[in-house]
Amino acid sequence: MYNNPLSCFNQPDFVNGLDCAVQAVSTPLWDILIWLLIGIGLFFTIFSGLAQFRLFGRSIKSMLGSRKHDGEGISGFQAFVTGLASRVGVGNVAGVAIAISIGGAGAVFWMWLIALIGMCSALAESSLAQLFKVRDKATGQFRGGPAYYIEQGLGQKWLGLLFALSLIVCFGFVYQAIQSNTITLAIASASGCMTDTPECQSDWQIYKHVVGAVLVVLTAPIIFGGIKRVARIAEIIVPAMALVYLLVAVVIIAMNITALPTVIALIFQKAFVFEAAGGGLFGSMVSIAMMQGIKRGLYSNEAGQGSAPNAAAAASVKHPVEQGNIQMLGVFVDTLIVCSCTAFIILLAQLPENAASLTGIQLTQAALESHVGSWGQYFLAVILFVFAFSTIIGNYAYAESNMQFLKDNSALLTVFRMLVLGFVYFGAVVKVDVVWNMGDLTMGVMAFINLITILLLSRYVFALVKDYQNQLKAGISEPVFKLANFDSKLKDKVKSDIW
């Protein structure tokens, strides 16, 4: 059974009461959402003819060949790395560790599965974002995302406003707090503060405020530069940080190659050990490993959540599915490669006795230290800082687009940017549980709205994929979208000045 929301009034303080209220809403929501993620992902996978597998090679080619842009939007490659800047971050390092510490090794299997299924959902949502994108009147640049295809495709502006508001709260505020919170924990762990002892916590009562202030100072000039500066920064740091992390992970895996088959077998074995994750009809049908794997998988790769389409819409491409392919590849890179590296680092490690009390980034740091020595703590703190800071940048880019959807006003945007900086600071100084639970709730609301929307607009997704594939079969190396080839209903919905 679920917790009684009224019991939240009996909590000892405001923070605990807030956490109780968040979980009272989040738990039943996720018991339903987990089946929506799987069901709608399978729907697109089956009826698109396994598009995420058939177009996988094409997605790599599209990404590598899309570095140039025409001045009306960022390049396809910039949209890819902006999306990856939001995907590749705390979820890949701390999120995987949380999933394993709560759900066991089996959670990794469910992360993989939801990513493979979710790749098609990512293809669908990002193709729709391209189809229904608009041109910014002030800058001439493209912008779009779920709020835009909800308004134009479904004709339901109120729902588009609700989605935009939920994304702003999630990515503009709550997710920023998660990133800065994890940076603080990583620095604390690297400095030797890995426990809740009074001495340790007393020292960090001051230090965490310093970390928060530094993050605000570093973030401010970038977010006040707007989406194009975000794209340029992401294009530089994301590939570099991912490559360094992957190289270290590959070395560790190679050092423990004889144990790798045993770890992989353990992942599959524990994936089907059932222990109910929650109450109610839907919650009792889900294991803890399944719930944690899918939750942390969605937090990391964002497939179907409705976030990456905001970056996808900003790209200037010849066909909507081209950018859908690129964003689909981002899901693969994020989960099947980066998250897997973290999982193997943890599961291959000989952890100390106190590891049972560790979770999140501190568990990953302890695992890395067991492989390479004490310098691993400092190395991961630096990598995590770059990961999380790039995610702050990518998250802001998504939230800014939706702020413009709500009200394209420069003064309001300035106030919003100041609030974002406030949450960056807030996350650095508060406890970890509340921000992660708030993150689960806000991303759950976003995903629920977006998944229902892309399901209702699925006829347009399948039409786009069919048109794209027909052109490839006809020998056209770079398919071009022509609105004139589609039915009148679609023509009435799409902004004709773009397509």
C-alpha positions in Angstrom: 0.0 0.0 0.0 1.1 3.6 -0.6 1.9 6.1 2.2 -0.9 8.3 3.4 -0.2 11.9 2.3 -1.7 13.2 5.5 1.2 11.6 7.5 3.6 14.1 5.9 2.2 16.8 8.2 3.6 14.8 11.1 7.2 14.9 9.9 9.7 16.6 12.3 10.7 19.4 9.9 9.9 21.0 6.6 12.5 19.2 4.5 11.3 15.8 5.7 7.7 16.8 5.2 8.5 17.9 1.6 10.3 14.6 0.9 7.3 12.6 2.3 4.8 14.6 0.1 7.0 14.1 -3.0 7.2 10.4 -2.5 3.5 10.1 -1.8 2.8 11.4 -5.3 5.9 9.9 -7.1 5.5 6.3 -6.0 2.1 5.6 -7.5 3.0 7.7 -10.6 6.1 5.6 -11.3 4.2 2.3 -10.7 2.1 3.3 -13.8 4.8 5.1 -15.7 7.2 2.1 -15.8 4.7 0.2 -17.9 4.0 3.1 -20.2 7.7 3.4 -20.9 8.0 -0.2 -21.8 4.7 -0.4 -23.7 5.0 2.7 -25.8 8.6 1.9 -26.5 7.6 -1.5 -27.8 4.8 0.0 -29.8 7.2 2.3 -31.7 9.7 -0.5 -32.0 7.3 -3.0 -33.5 5.3 -0.7 -35.8 8.4 1.1 -37.1 9.8 -2.2 -38.1 12.7 -2.1 -35.5 13.8 1.3 -36.7 16.4 1.8 -34.0 18.3 -1.3 -35.2 17.7 -0.9 -39.0 18.7 2.8 -38.9 21.5 2.5 -36.4 24.3 2.6 -39.0 22.7 5.6 -40.6 22.5 7.4 -37.2 26.3 7.2 -36.9 26.7 8.6 -40.4 24.2 11.4 -39.8 26.0 12.4 -36.6 29.5 12.4 -38.1 28.4 14.3 -41.2 26.4 17.1 -39.5 29.1 19.5 -38.2 28.1 22.3 -40.5 25.1 24.6 -40.1 23.4 27.1 -42.3 22.9 30.0 -39.9 19.3 29.2 -39.1 20.0 26.8 -36.3 22.8 24.9 -34.6 24.3 21.9 -36.5 23.0 18.4 -36.1 26.3 17.5 -34.4 25.9 20.4 -31.9 22.4 19.3 -31.2 23.7 15.8 -30.5 26.4 16.9 -28.1 24.0 19.4 -26.4 21.6 16.5 -25.9 24.6 14.4 -24.7 25.7 17.1 -22.4 22.4 16.7 -20.5 22.4 12.9 -20.8 26.0 12.2 -19.9 26.4 13.3 -16.3 25.5 12.4 -12.8 23.1 9.7 -14.0 26.0 7.8 -15.6 28.1 7.8 -12.5 26.0 8.4 -9.3 22.7 7.2 -10.8 24.1 3.8 -11.8 25.6 3.4 -8.4 22.3 4.2 -6.7 20.5 1.7 -8.9 23.0 -1.1 -8.0 23.1 -0.3 -4.3 19.3 -0.5 -4.1 18.3 -2.8 -6.8 21.5 -5.0 -7.1 23.4 -6.1 -10.2 20.1 -7.0 -11.9 19.2 -3.3 -12.2 21.9 -3.0 -14.9 20.0 -5.4 -17.2 16.8 -3.2 -16.9 18.9 -0.1 -17.7 20.1 -1.8 -20.9 16.6 -3.0 -21.9 14.9 0.3 -21.4 17.6 2.0 -23.4 17.2 -0.4 -26.4 13.4 0.0 -26.3 13.7 3.7 -25.6 15.9 4.4 -28.6 12.8 4.2 -30.8 10.9 6.5 -28.4 13.8 9.0 -28.7 13.7 8.7 -32.5 9.9 9.4 -32.4 10.1 12.4 -30.1 13.0 14.1 -31.7 11.6 13.6 -35.2 8.4 15.3 -34.0 10.4 18.1 -32.5 12.0 18.8 -35.9 8.6 18.5 -37.7 6.9 21.1 -35.5 9.8 23.4 -34.7 9.3 27.2 -35.1 11.6 30.1 -36.0 12.5 32.5 -33.2 11.3 36.0 -34.3 14.2 37.8 -32.6 17.1 35.6 -33.6 15.9 33.7 -36.6 17.1 30.4 -34.9 15.0 27.3 -34.6 13.4 26.2 -31.3 10.9 23.5 -30.4 10.2 20.4 -28.3 7.2 18.6 -26.8 5.5 21.9 -25.8 5.5 22.9 -29.4 4.3 19.6 -30.9 1.7 19.3 -28.2 0.3 22.7 -29.2 0.5 22.3 -33.0 0.1 18.5 -33.4 -2.6 17.9 -30.8 -4.0 21.4 -30.8 -3.9 21.4 -26.9 -2.0 24.5 -25.8 -3.0 24.1 -22.2 -1.2 20.7 -22.2 1.8 22.3 -23.9 1.9 24.9 -21.2 1.7 22.2 -18.5 4.6 20.3 -20.1 6.7 23.4 -20.5 6.2 24.3 -16.8 7.0 20.7 -15.7 10.2 20.8 -17.8 11.2 24.2 -16.4 10.8 22.9 -12.8 12.6 19.6 -13.6 15.5 20.8 -15.7 15.8 24.4 -14.8 15.6 23.9 -11.0 15.5 20.3 -9.6 18.0 18.7 -11.9 20.4 21.6 -11.4 20.3 20.9 -7.7 21.0 17.2 -8.2 24.1 18.1 -10.3 25.6 20.5 -7.8 24.7 18.2 -4.9 26.6 15.4 -6.5 29.6 17.6 -7.2 29.7 18.6 -3.5 29.6 14.9 -2.4 32.3 14.0 -4.9 34.6 16.7 -3.6 33.8 15.7 0.0 34.6 12.1 -0.7 37.9 12.9 -2.5 38.9 15.0 0.6 38.3 12.0 2.8 34.8 12.9 4.1 32.8 9.8 3.2 30.7 9.3 6.3 28.2 11.2 8.4 30.4 11.6 11.4 30.0 14.9 13.3 33.6 16.0 12.6 33.2 15.4 8.9 29.9 17.1 8.6 31.0 20.1 10.7 33.8 20.8 8.3 31.6 20.6 5.2 29.0 22.9 6.6 31.3 25.7 5.5 33.0 24.0 2.5 29.8 23.1 0.7 28.7 26.8 0.6 32.1 27.6 -1.0 31.5 24.9 -3.7 28.0 26.2 -4.3 29.3 29.8 -4.8 32.0 28.7 -7.2 29.5 26.7 -9.3 27.3 29.8 -9.5 30.2 32.0 -10.6 31.1 29.4 -13.3 27.6 28.9 -14.5 26.4 32.5 -14.8 28.4 33.7 -17.8 27.5 30.6 -19.8 23.8 30.6 -19.3 23.6 34.3 -19.9 25.2 33.7 -23.2 22.2 31.7 -24.5 21.7 28.4 -26.5 24.4 29.0 -29.1 27.1 29.5 -26.4 25.7 26.3 -24.7 26.2 24.5 -28.0 29.7 25.7 -28.5 30.8 24.8 -24.9 29.1 21.4 -25.1 30.8 20.6 -28.5 34.2 21.0 -26.9 33.9 19.4 -23.4 31.4 16.5 -23.9 33.5 14.3 -26.3 36.6 15.0 -24.3 35.2 14.1 -20.9 33.4 11.0 -22.2 36.6 9.8 -23.9 38.7 10.1 -20.8 36.2 8.4 -18.6 35.7 5.6 -21.2 39.5 5.0 -21.5 39.9 4.6 -17.8 36.9 2.2 -17.7 38.3 0.1 -20.6 41.7 -0.2 -18.8 39.9 -1.4 -15.6 37.8 -3.9 -17.6 40.9 -5.1 -19.3 42.7 -5.5 -15.9 39.7 -7.7 -14.7 38.8 -9.4 -18.0 38.8 -12.9 -16.5 36.1 -11.8 -14.1 33.9 -10.1 -16.7 31.9 -13.1 -17.8 31.0 -13.8 -14.1 29.8 -10.2 -13.7 27.7 -10.3 -16.9 26.1 -13.6 -15.8 25.4 -12.1 -12.4 23.6 -9.1 -14.1 21.3 -11.5 -16.0 20.8 -13.8 -13.0 19.8 -11.0 -10.6 17.6 -9.2 -13.1 14.8 -11.7 -12.6 15.1 -12.1 -8.8 11.7 -10.7 -7.7 11.1 -8.5 -4.7 8.2 -6.1 -5.1 9.2 -2.5 -5.5 5.9 -0.9 -4.2 2.3 -1.3 -3.3 -0.9 -1.3 -5.4 -1.6 -3.4 -8.4 1.1 -2.0 -10.7 3.8 -1.6 -8.0 3.5 -5.2 -6.9 4.2 -6.3 -10.5 7.6 -4.6 -10.5 10.8 -5.8 -8.8 13.2 -3.5 -7.1 15.9 -4.2 -9.6 13.5 -3.4 -12.5 12.2 -0.2 -10.9 15.7 1.1 -10.0 17.1 0.1 -13.4 14.4 1.8 -15.4 14.2 4.9 -13.1 18.0 5.5 -13.3 18.1 4.5 -16.9 15.5 7.2 -17.8 17.2 9.8 -15.6 20.4 9.1 -17.5 19.3 8.6 -21.2 16.0 10.6 -21.0 14.5 8.5 -23.8 10.8 9.4 -24.0 11.1 12.0 -21.3 10.7 14.9 -23.6 14.0 16.7 -22.8 16.3 15.8 -25.7 13.7 17.0 -28.4 14.4 20.6 -27.2 18.0 20.3 -28.4 16.9 18.3 -31.5 14.5 21.0 -32.6 17.3 23.6 -32.6 19.2 21.8 -35.4 19.1 22.7 -39.0 18.6 19.4 -41.0 17.1 18.3 -44.3 14.7 15.7 -42.8 13.2 15.4 -39.3 14.2 11.7 -39.1 17.8 12.6 -39.6 17.9 14.4 -36.2 15.7 11.6 -34.7 18.5 9.2 -35.7 21.2 11.4 -34.1 19.3 11.7 -30.8 18.6 7.9 -30.9 22.3 7.3 -31.0 22.7 9.5 -27.9 20.6 7.1 -25.9 22.8 4.2 -27.0 26.0 6.0 -26.2 24.7 7.1 -22.8 23.4 3.8 -21.5 24.9 1.0 -23.4 28.4 2.5 -23.3 28.9 5.1 -20.5 26.5 3.6 -17.9 27.8 0.1 -18.6 31.3 1.3 -17.9 30.3 2.6 -14.5 28.4 -0.6 -13.7 31.5 -2.7 -14.6 33.8 -0.5 -12.5 31.5 -1.1 -9.5 30.7 -4.8 -10.0 34.3 -5.7 -10.7 35.7 -3.9 -7.6 36.9 -5.4 -4.4 35.2 -3.0 -2.1 36.1 -2.2 1.5 33.9 -3.3 4.4 32.2 0.0 4.9 31.0 0.0 1.2 27.6 -1.3 2.2 26.8 2.1 3.7 27.9 4.0 0.5 25.7 5.0 -2.4 25.7 7.3 -5.3 28.9 8.9 -6.3 30.8 7.8 -3.2 30.2 4.2 -4.1 31.6 4.7 -7.6 34.6 6.6 -6.1 35.3 3.8 -3.6 35.1 1.2 -6.5 37.5 3.2 -8.7 39.9 3.6 -5.7 39.9 -0.2 -5.3 41.0 -0.6 -8.9 43.6 2.1 -9.4 44.5 3.4 -5.9 43.8 6.6 -4.0 44.2 8.9 -7.0 41.0 7.4 -8.4 39.0 9.4 -5.8 40.5 12.7 -7.1 40.3 11.6 -10.7 36.6 10.8 -10.5 35.9 14.0 -8.6 37.3 16.0 -11.5 35.5 13.9 -14.1 32.3 14.1 -12.2 32.7 17.9 -11.9 33.0 18.1 -15.7 30.1 15.7 -16.2 27.8 17.4 -13.8 28.8 20.9 -14.9 28.1 20.1 -18.6 24.8 18.7 -17.5 23.9 22.0 -15.8 24.7 23.7 -19.1 22.6 21.2 -21.2 19.7 21.3 -18.7 19.6 25.1 -18.9 19.4 25.0 -22.7 16.2 22.8 -22.5 14.6 25.0 -19.8 15.3 28.2 -21.7 13.5 27.0 -24.8 10.4 26.2 -22.7 10.6 29.5 -20.9 10.3 31.2 -24.4 7.3 29.0 -25.1 5.6 30.2 -22.0 6.5 33.9 -22.4 9.1 35.2 -24.7 10.1 38.1 -22.5 13.7 39.2 -21.9 13.1 40.5 -18.3 11.3 37.2 -17.3 14.1 35.2 -18.9 16.6 37.1 -16.7 14.6 36.4 -13.6 14.5 32.7 -14.6 18.3 32.6 -15.1 18.8 34.0 -11.6 16.5 31.3 -10.2 18.5 28.7 -12.0 21.6 30.0 -10.3 19.8 29.9 -7.0 19.0 26.2 -7.4 22.6 25.5 -8.4 23.6 26.9 -5.0 20.7 25.3 -3.2 21.6 21.8 -4.4 25.2 22.2 -3.2 24.2 22.7 0.4 21.2 20.4 1.0 20.9 16.7 1.7 20.9 14.3 -1.2 17.6 12.3 -0.7 15.2 15.2 -1.2 16.7 16.4 -4.5 16.8 12.9 -6.0 13.2 12.2 -5.0 12.1 15.6 -6.4 13.9 14.7 -9.6 12.0 11.4 -9.8 8.7 13.2 -9.5 9.3 16.0 -11.9 10.8 13.7 -14.6 7.9 11.3 -14.1 5.4 14.1 -14.8 7.3 15.1 -17.9 7.6 11.6 -19.2 3.9 10.8 -18.6 2.7 13.8 -20.6 5.3 13.3 -23.4 4.7 9.5 -23.8 1.0 9.9 -24.2 1.6 12.7 -26.7 4.0 10.9 -29.0 1.6 7.9 -28.9 -1.3 10.1 -30.1 1.0 11.6 -32.8 2.4 8.3 -33.8 0.8 8.4 -37.3 3.1 11.3 -38.2 6.2 9.5 -36.8 5.5 6.4 -38.9 4.8 8.6 -42.0 8.2 10.4 -41.5 10.1 7.2 -41.0 8.5 5.7 -44.1 9.3 8.7 -46.2 12.9 8.7 -45.0 13.4 5.0 -45.7 11.8 5.2 -49.1 14.2 7.9 -50.1 17.2 5.9 -48.9 15.9 2.9 -50.9 15.6 5.1 -53.9 19.3 5.8 -53.7 19.0 9.3 -52.3 22.0 9.7 -49.9 20.6 12.6 -48.0 16.8 12.4 -47.8 14.9 15.7 -48.0 11.6 16.3 -46.3 8.9 17.9 -48.6 5.7 18.9 -46.9 3.9 18.8 -50.2 4.2 15.0 -50.3 2.0 14.7 -47.1 -1.7 14.9 -46.4 -3.5 18.2 -45.9 -4.1 17.6 -42.2 -0.3 17.6 -41.6 0.2 20.6 -43.8 -2.3 22.6 -41.7 -0.3 21.8 -38.5 3.3 22.3 -39.7 4.9 25.8 -40.0 5.2 26.0 -43.8 7.9 28.7 -43.8 10.4 26.1 -42.4 9.5 23.0 -44.3 
